[in-house]
Amino acid sequence: MTGPELERLLYYMPVCAERAATAWLRSFAKDMARRAHWRQFKPTRKQIEVMRGMVDDLFQRSTGELIER
């Protein structure tokens, strides 16, 4: 896990929490977003796998609509 990849996953956790399908996923995403501010936070491999899945789902469910001006 690279630093930039972890930052990207943690960046999207608040949005994942808003759009989570279950209460458990919502709670998990909120907790990861909160822990992202901790100085020495290092997620476990399982936490990383769950975050990757949530971020992947976030972009797969996107409608891809383009807003034109």
N, C-alpha and C positions, 0 to 999 in steps of 0.2 A: 504494500500500500504506500503510495507516494504521498507526500504532503499536499500537493495541489489536488489530488483526487479526493483525499479526506476532506479538505476544505470545501470542495464542490459538493460532496455528499451532505456535509453539515450545513452548508448554505441553503440547501433546499428542504431541510427538515421542517421549518415552520410551515411551508406551503404543503408539504406532505401531511403534516398534522391536520391542517384545515380540510384536506380532501381525503383523509383516511377512511377506509371502508369499515373498519371495526374500531371499537373503543380501545382495544389493546394496541393497535397500530397507532392510533391517535396519541395515546399515552407514551408509547415508545418514542415517537417522533418528537414530542414536546420535551421528553427527558433528554434526548440526544441534542436538541437545540440548546437546552439549558447547560448541558455539560460541555458544549463547544466552547463556552467562555472560561472553562477551568484551564488553568495554566498547564498542568501535566496530564490532561485527559488523553488517554489512548484506548480507543474502543477495541473490544475483543474481535476475533475473526467472525464469530457468529453475528455480532452487532453490525459489522461492516457488510456482511452478506444481506442482512435484513435491510439496511439503509440502501444498498445498491438496488435491491428489488423494488423498494418504494420509489426511488428516483426514476428507475426504468419505467415503472408503471405510470408515474406522473407524466412522463413524456409520451408514452404510448396512448394514454387516454386523452391527450391534448387534441382539440378539434382541428388545429392547424389553420384556423381562420386568419385571413389577412385583413387588417383594418387599413383602408386607404383614406388618404386625406383629400 
